[in-house]
């Protein structure tokens, strides 16, 4: 018994064009999409779960909004020779305003704030090298108060602020 002249094609037959009724014989391996689709969906579900868990626990690695910088609750001013409470309060206010560039104050408002701060931080004897702490919340509150001064109060503080170098 001999072999027939027509041999069977080697490889896997795949019906690529079912509407035309044509078959294609692949010479190499054919990867079925259905065979691997379960693994693909499992991978997608795992990635979604990891991202969801990370978001739930507050991991903000992928967040576009910057994290707030931890700002100290106080501004510390070191006492130098010839410093006064007023000068230290003026420096603390200048430091705060340097950190908050969107806040603009008139000289009258600045004088009101530094005078109030200096009175609140009366120290009988300032010692060179020591430090005086000013609460940021206190400075912010005084800025709000200065923005709510009446026109007559602003006028009085403006007259006093004429000779002051800020």
Residue frames relative to the residue before (quaternion, step in Angstrom):
aa qw qx qy qz dx dy dz
X 1.0000 0.0000 0.0000 0.0000 0.00 0.00 0.00
X 0.2043 -0.8113 0.5435 0.0683 3.44 -0.70 1.02
X 0.5974 -0.5494 0.4457 0.3775 3.44 -1.31 0.08
X 0.4910 -0.6474 0.4939 0.3095 3.46 -1.08 0.65
X 0.5828 -0.6058 0.4165 0.3463 3.51 -1.15 0.56
X 0.6959 0.3955 -0.2639 0.5383 3.54 1.19 -0.48
X 0.1157 -0.7972 0.5883 0.0710 3.61 -0.52 1.10
X 0.5627 -0.5906 0.4548 0.3575 3.52 -1.21 0.51
X 0.4989 -0.6490 0.4637 0.3390 3.60 -0.99 0.70
X 0.4182 -0.6851 0.5439 0.2449 3.52 -1.10 0.80
X 0.6837 0.4582 -0.3493 0.4478 3.62 -1.03 0.73
X 0.5828 -0.5860 0.4469 0.3424 3.54 -1.33 -0.06
X 0.3471 -0.7293 0.5490 0.2152 3.54 -0.94 0.90
X 0.0488 -0.7854 0.6170 -0.0091 3.54 -0.89 0.99
X 0.3165 -0.7386 0.5648 0.1881 3.55 -0.93 0.90
X 0.1319 -0.8389 0.5267 0.0384 3.58 0.06 1.30
X 0.7874 0.1922 -0.0924 0.5784 3.55 1.02 -0.73
X 0.1217 -0.8429 0.5182 0.0787 3.60 0.36 1.18
X 0.6265 0.5523 -0.3551 0.4199 3.61 1.05 -0.61
X 0.7093 0.4179 -0.2534 0.5080 3.58 1.14 -0.54
X 0.4179 -0.7263 0.4510 0.3075 3.57 1.26 -0.30
X 0.4884 0.6591 -0.4384 0.3673 3.58 1.21 0.41
X 0.2233 -0.7540 0.6046 0.1264 3.52 -1.10 0.74
X 0.2052 -0.7563 0.6101 0.1172 3.55 -1.20 0.55
X 0.2204 -0.7567 0.6015 0.1304 3.55 -0.92 0.86
X 0.2697 -0.7818 0.5462 0.1333 3.53 -0.59 1.19
X 0.3872 -0.7252 0.5248 0.2209 3.57 -1.03 0.79
X 0.7534 0.2727 -0.1725 0.5729 3.57 1.25 -0.33
X 0.7277 -0.4077 0.2851 0.4721 3.56 -1.21 -0.20
X 0.2470 -0.7260 0.6243 0.1486 3.55 -1.18 0.68
X 0.2222 -0.7764 0.5781 0.1168 3.56 -0.80 0.99
X 0.3045 -0.7571 0.5544 0.1634 3.51 -0.62 1.15
X 0.4612 -0.6717 0.5032 0.2877 3.56 -0.94 0.83
X 0.6490 0.5337 -0.3249 0.4341 3.56 0.93 -0.80
X 0.6243 0.5682 -0.3501 0.4059 3.60 1.01 -0.68
X 0.7792 0.3275 -0.1691 0.5070 3.61 1.04 -0.70
X 0.4477 0.7239 -0.4476 0.2742 3.60 1.20 -0.11
X 0.6085 0.5616 -0.3580 0.4316 3.62 1.04 -0.63
X 0.6592 0.5004 -0.3037 0.4721 3.57 0.99 -0.84
X 0.6342 0.5371 -0.3299 0.4477 3.56 1.02 -0.80
X 0.6792 0.4799 -0.2903 0.4734 3.58 0.90 -0.92
X 0.6130 0.5413 -0.3417 0.4631 3.57 1.07 -0.69
X 0.6474 0.5133 -0.3102 0.4703 3.59 1.00 -0.84
X 0.6560 0.5049 -0.3097 0.4678 3.61 0.93 -0.86
X 0.6526 0.5035 -0.3118 0.4725 3.58 0.94 -0.86
X 0.6431 0.5210 -0.3258 0.4569 3.61 0.97 -0.79
X 0.6597 0.5001 -0.3135 0.4651 3.61 0.92 -0.85
X 0.6520 0.5036 -0.3149 0.4713 3.58 0.93 -0.88
X 0.6484 0.5187 -0.3199 0.4562 3.59 0.97 -0.81
X 0.6525 0.5111 -0.3182 0.4603 3.61 0.93 -0.85
X 0.6629 0.4890 -0.3067 0.4769 3.59 0.91 -0.89
X 0.6548 0.5186 -0.3123 0.4525 3.59 0.96 -0.83
X 0.6581 0.4947 -0.3075 0.4771 3.59 0.95 -0.86
X 0.6385 0.5242 -0.3306 0.4563 3.59 0.96 -0.84
X 0.6673 0.4892 -0.3022 0.4734 3.59 0.97 -0.81
X 0.6383 0.5447 -0.3257 0.4356 3.57 1.01 -0.79
X 0.7436 0.3954 -0.2161 0.4940 3.56 0.97 -0.85
X 0.6055 -0.6322 0.3329 0.3507 3.58 1.19 0.36
X 0.4021 0.6765 -0.5218 0.3291 3.59 1.09 0.40
X 0.0858 -0.8360 0.5419 -0.0040 3.56 -0.45 1.23
X 0.1566 0.8302 -0.5189 0.1300 3.55 1.03 0.76
X 0.7558 0.3717 -0.1967 0.5019 3.58 1.03 -0.78
X 0.4297 0.7157 -0.4593 0.3035 3.60 1.22 0.12
X 0.3784 -0.7285 0.5259 0.2227 3.56 -1.04 0.78
X 0.6241 0.5224 -0.3539 0.4608 3.59 1.17 -0.36
X 0.4488 -0.6987 0.4758 0.2900 3.58 -0.81 0.90
X 0.4912 -0.6374 0.5046 0.3129 3.51 -1.12 0.66
X 0.5121 -0.6355 0.4585 0.3517 3.57 -0.98 0.69
X 0.4351 -0.6859 0.5240 0.2560 3.51 -0.98 0.90
X 0.4634 -0.6695 0.4984 0.2977 3.54 -0.94 0.87
X 0.1178 -0.7954 0.5936 0.0324 3.51 -0.43 1.25
X 0.4943 -0.6469 0.4780 0.3296 3.56 -1.00 0.72
X 0.5219 -0.6523 0.4583 0.3034 3.56 -1.19 0.56
X 0.7705 0.2684 -0.1531 0.5576 3.58 1.25 -0.29
X 0.2695 -0.6792 0.6461 0.2204 3.48 -1.42 0.25
X 0.2004 -0.8012 0.5590 0.0732 3.52 -0.67 1.15
X 0.0919 -0.7793 0.6190 0.0312 3.56 -0.95 0.97
X 0.2943 -0.7554 0.5628 0.1612 3.56 -0.81 1.03
X 0.4394 -0.7065 0.4997 0.2410 3.54 -0.90 1.01
X 0.1154 -0.7685 0.6284 0.0359 3.55 -0.91 1.05
X 0.6903 -0.4378 0.3516 0.4563 3.57 -1.30 0.11
X 0.8398 0.1629 -0.1753 0.4872 3.58 -1.03 0.91
X 0.4338 0.6759 -0.4852 0.3458 3.62 1.15 0.42
X 0.1444 -0.7490 0.6396 0.0957 3.52 -1.26 0.53
X 0.6863 -0.4502 0.3495 0.4518 3.56 -1.28 0.15
X 0.6465 0.5320 -0.3173 0.4453 3.57 0.99 -0.85
X 0.6634 0.4975 -0.3063 0.4675 3.57 0.93 -0.89
X 0.6505 0.5035 -0.3163 0.4727 3.61 0.99 -0.80
X 0.6402 0.5115 -0.3171 0.4774 3.59 1.02 -0.80
X 0.6326 0.5270 -0.3239 0.4661 3.61 1.02 -0.81
X 0.6633 0.4956 -0.3019 0.4725 3.59 0.98 -0.86
X 0.6400 0.5185 -0.3260 0.4640 3.60 1.01 -0.81
X 0.6456 0.5069 -0.3128 0.4779 3.59 0.98 -0.83
X 0.6495 0.5094 -0.3167 0.4673 3.60 0.95 -0.85
X 0.6286 0.5246 -0.3293 0.4704 3.60 1.02 -0.77
X 0.6659 0.5029 -0.2977 0.4637 3.58 0.91 -0.95
X 0.6776 0.4862 -0.2924 0.4679 3.59 0.89 -0.90
X 0.6023 0.5505 -0.3491 0.4608 3.58 1.17 -0.56
X 0.6804 0.4623 -0.2755 0.4973 3.58 1.16 -0.62
X 0.7431 0.3098 -0.1723 0.5676 3.59 1.26 -0.41
X 0.0892 -0.8617 0.4966 0.0542 3.62 0.45 1.15
X 0.6179 0.5636 -0.3543 0.4183 3.61 1.18 -0.32
X 0.6268 0.5109 -0.3433 0.4777 3.60 1.25 -0.15
X 0.0152 -0.7766 0.6298 -0.0045 3.58 -0.85 1.01
X 0.0770 -0.7971 0.5989 -0.0044 3.52 -0.93 0.99
X 0.4644 -0.6328 0.5346 0.3131 3.53 -1.19 0.57
X 0.6533 -0.4995 0.3802 0.4232 3.56 -1.26 0.24
X 0.6031 0.5554 -0.3545 0.4495 3.59 1.09 -0.66
X 0.6692 0.4868 -0.2989 0.4753 3.58 0.93 -0.85
X 0.6340 0.5248 -0.3289 0.4631 3.59 1.00 -0.79
X 0.6588 0.5047 -0.3113 0.4631 3.58 0.94 -0.88
X 0.6148 0.5409 -0.3379 0.4640 3.58 1.02 -0.79
X 0.6901 0.4875 -0.2824 0.4542 3.59 0.84 -0.99
X 0.7055 0.4614 -0.2913 0.4522 3.60 0.76 -0.96
X 0.6256 0.5273 -0.3432 0.4614 3.60 1.05 -0.69
X 0.6649 0.4957 -0.2971 0.4732 3.57 0.93 -0.90
X 0.6484 0.5102 -0.3144 0.4695 3.60 0.99 -0.82
X 0.6594 0.5130 -0.3107 0.4532 3.58 0.90 -0.91
X 0.6604 0.4957 -0.3092 0.4717 3.60 0.99 -0.78
X 0.6666 0.4996 -0.3021 0.4634 3.59 1.05 -0.70
X 0.7593 0.3349 -0.1815 0.5275 3.59 1.17 -0.52
X 0.1334 0.8100 -0.5535 0.1404 3.55 0.88 0.94
X 0.0034 0.7580 -0.6512 0.0362 3.53 -0.76 1.11
X 0.4920 -0.7029 0.4161 0.3011 3.60 -0.60 1.08
X 0.8082 0.0288 0.0133 0.5881 3.58 0.88 -0.90
X 0.2366 -0.7617 0.5882 0.1335 3.53 -0.59 1.17
X 0.1939 -0.7824 0.5854 0.0872 3.55 -0.87 0.99
X 0.4907 -0.6612 0.4818 0.2998 3.56 -0.83 1.03
X 0.7740 0.3094 -0.2580 0.4885 3.56 -0.88 1.01
X 0.5989 0.5317 -0.3804 0.4625 3.59 1.20 -0.34
X 0.3259 -0.7497 0.5373 0.2075 3.57 -1.23 0.26
X 0.2401 -0.7314 0.6242 0.1333 3.51 -1.23 0.66
X 0.2474 -0.7833 0.5601 0.1078 3.55 -0.83 1.07
X 0.1157 -0.7641 0.6330 0.0457 3.54 -0.99 0.96
X 0.4002 -0.7214 0.5166 0.2292 3.58 -0.76 1.05
X 0.4719 -0.6762 0.4893 0.2841 3.57 -0.85 0.97
X 0.6310 0.5384 -0.3363 0.4459 3.57 1.01 -0.79
X 0.6311 0.5262 -0.3257 0.4677 3.58 1.08 -0.72
X 0.6517 0.5013 -0.3137 0.4750 3.59 0.94 -0.86
X 0.6522 0.5121 -0.3139 0.4624 3.60 0.95 -0.87
X 0.6449 0.5164 -0.3144 0.4675 3.58 1.02 -0.80
X 0.6654 0.4944 -0.3008 0.4715 3.58 0.99 -0.82
X 0.5936 0.5426 -0.3679 0.4667 3.60 1.11 -0.60
X 0.6463 0.5076 -0.3154 0.4745 3.58 0.96 -0.85
X 0.6475 0.5077 -0.3190 0.4703 3.59 0.95 -0.85
X 0.6632 0.5064 -0.3169 0.4508 3.60 0.94 -0.84
X 0.6548 0.5022 -0.3148 0.4689 3.58 1.11 -0.60
X 0.6982 0.4361 -0.2619 0.5038 3.57 1.27 -0.28
X 0.3661 0.7234 -0.5033 0.2989 3.61 1.23 0.30
X 0.4914 -0.6461 0.4963 0.3079 3.55 -1.12 0.69
X 0.6813 -0.4856 0.3545 0.4176 3.56 -1.29 0.26
X 0.6619 0.4926 -0.3147 0.4693 3.61 0.98 -0.78
X 0.6349 0.5091 -0.3385 0.4724 3.61 1.03 -0.67
X 0.6313 0.5233 -0.3277 0.4693 3.59 0.99 -0.81
X 0.6329 0.5398 -0.3240 0.4507 3.58 1.01 -0.84
X 0.6723 0.4911 -0.2979 0.4671 3.61 0.90 -0.91
X 0.6778 0.4739 -0.3000 0.4754 3.60 0.91 -0.89
X 0.6091 0.5576 -0.3494 0.4428 3.62 1.10 -0.64
X 0.6337 0.5227 -0.3259 0.4680 3.57 1.02 -0.81
X 0.6857 0.4726 -0.2878 0.4730 3.59 0.97 -0.80
X 0.6838 0.5181 -0.2780 0.4321 3.59 1.10 -0.67
X 0.4357 0.7422 -0.4391 0.2579 3.60 1.23 -0.25
X 0.7814 0.3527 -0.1797 0.4824 3.59 0.87 -0.89
X 0.5546 0.6286 -0.3854 0.3855 3.59 1.27 -0.01
X 0.2691 -0.7365 0.6005 0.1571 3.56 -1.04 0.89
X 0.1665 -0.8111 0.5572 0.0623 3.57 -0.49 1.22
